[in-house]
């Protein structure tokens, strides 16, 4: 973001510009939190925390883990926003409509893909869901 963007009052921004500004701020804060996490945790600690996130769907927080709740919330929000803005919208889906078609048993694999930044997994999945929704077979009994 350049100085002109930072100086522009929010009340002069369009709703889309406000959303973009908010998203950029979440990304910046998430990047800072992830950088701090990588710098302050050994690889074994990082893997333990990622594994816990994959299994439970929550980033472990507290002094024992060296992660503040606000940092975890920012990172989770940034992941969700990235998925929504950069993957799902391209396929005409929202996070809500996407999750209507995701089996809870698949959540750990999807969380692992998100933690690794393997967004292609979500693109393929979202593309298949969008195609099934368009064909009217998305809710068909298997």
N, C-alpha and C positions, 0 to 999 in steps of 0.2 A: 504494500500500500504506500503511495507516495504522500507527500505533505499536503497536496491539494485535497486528496481524499480524506485525510485525517482532519483537516480544517473545516470541511463542509458540515454544517449543522445537520443532525438527523432529521429535523422537521422539513428540510428541503429535499430529502431523498424520496425516491419512489419506493413503494413497498418491495419491489424486486431488489433495488439498491440496498435497502435496509437489510433484507434477508442476506444478500451477498456480503455485506459488511459484518453482520453477525457471524456468518459462517467463517469468514476469514479470521475473525477474532478467536473463534473456537479452535480453528486449525492451528493458529499461532500458539495458543495456550496448550493445546494437546501436544504439539511438537516440543514445547519447552518441558512439559511433564515427562514425555517419553525420553528426551535427551537426558534429563536428570536421572530418570530411572536407569537408563543404560550406564550412566557414569557412576552411580552409587550402588549398583547391585552386581554381584559376580554373575557369570554366565549360568551357574547352577541355580542361583537365586532367581534370576530372570526366568529360567525354564520352569522352576517350581511354581512361580506366580502365573505364568502363561498356562501351565497345565491346570492349575486351580481355576482359572478363568474359563478355560475350555470345558472343564467338567461341570462347573456350577453356574456359569453365565454371569458371575460377579467377580470383579477384580478385588482380591483380598486387600483390605485396608487396615490401617492402624500402625502403631509404633513397631510392632513385631515384624511387619512387612515393609516398613519404610515408605508407605504410600498413604497420603492423606485422602480422605473421602472426596474432597472437592476435585483433586487431581483425577481420581478414578472416574468421577462423574463427567468431567470435561473430556477425557479420552473416550469414554463410552458414547458421549454425545457426538463427538467428532467422527467416530466410526459410523454411527447411525446416519449422520448427515452425509457423509461421503457415500455410503451405500445408496441412500435415497437420491442424492443429487447427481452422482456420477455413474450410477449403474441403473437403478430401477426406473427412473424417469425416462431413460432412453428406450425403455421397453413398455412405456405407458402404465407403469405400476407405481404404487406408493409402498411404503414399508408395511402399512396395514394390509393392502391387497396381496402383497407378496407373502406375508406370513400366513394368510388364509390357506396357502397351498404348501406350506412347509410342515413336514412331520416333525414333531418334537424330538424324535429319535435322531434327526439330522442336525439338530442344533449344535452339538459338540463339534462335528466336522465343519460346520459353517463358521463357528467361532474360531476354530483353528485357522481356517482360511483367512478370516479377517485379521487375526493376530499376525499372520505371515504377510499380509498384504496381497494375498492371492485373489484379487478382485475378478479375475477371469472365471473363477468358479461361480461367482454370483451372476456374471453376465450370461453364462451358459444356462444356469438354472432359471434366471429371470426370462431369458429368451424362450425357453421351453414352456414356462408358465404362461407367458403372454400369448404364445401360439395356441396353447390349449384353451385359454380364455376366449380368444378370437374364434376358435373352431367350435366353441360351446361344449367342449369336453372337459373343462377344468374341474368340474365338480362331479363328473361321472363316477359311479361306483366301480371299483376295480374288481 
